[in-house]
Amino acid sequence: MNLRLNDTKTLQAIGILADVLDDLSGPERLECLMAANALRQVLETRSENAMVFAREAFESLEPDVRRQIQTDATEAAIKVVATTRTQGPLRATRKSTGSAFLDAINAGGMKTERKW
């Protein structure tokens, strides 16, 4: 599966999945937290390597746990869509740092991805 890591909706879905993983309890809690952290790394870096690692972390979970996560994430996504429709699209705004260089980096105008 090839995901576009520059697509807002894809990144939002990754964030929802990470939140669901954070909230899961039980014997698989540690593995879920590791997968959530891996997904947050994807959000931060938008790196294909981070995505591969996050996918492997998620796939290492037991099938029953993955099904529960899928159900919870689907419900959470439906709530986000319903909220967005009633309130209108939410847009994050960044405050200017006072430096054109830093503003360009923060806005994605420069490629800053690390190569591991």
Salt bridges, closest charged atoms under 4 A:
ASP7 OD1 - ARG4 NH2 3.93
ASP19 OD1 - ARG40 NH2 2.98
ASP22 OD2 - ARG40 NH2 2.32
ASP64 OD1 - ARG67 NH2 2.30
GLU113 OE2 - LYS115 NZ 3.70
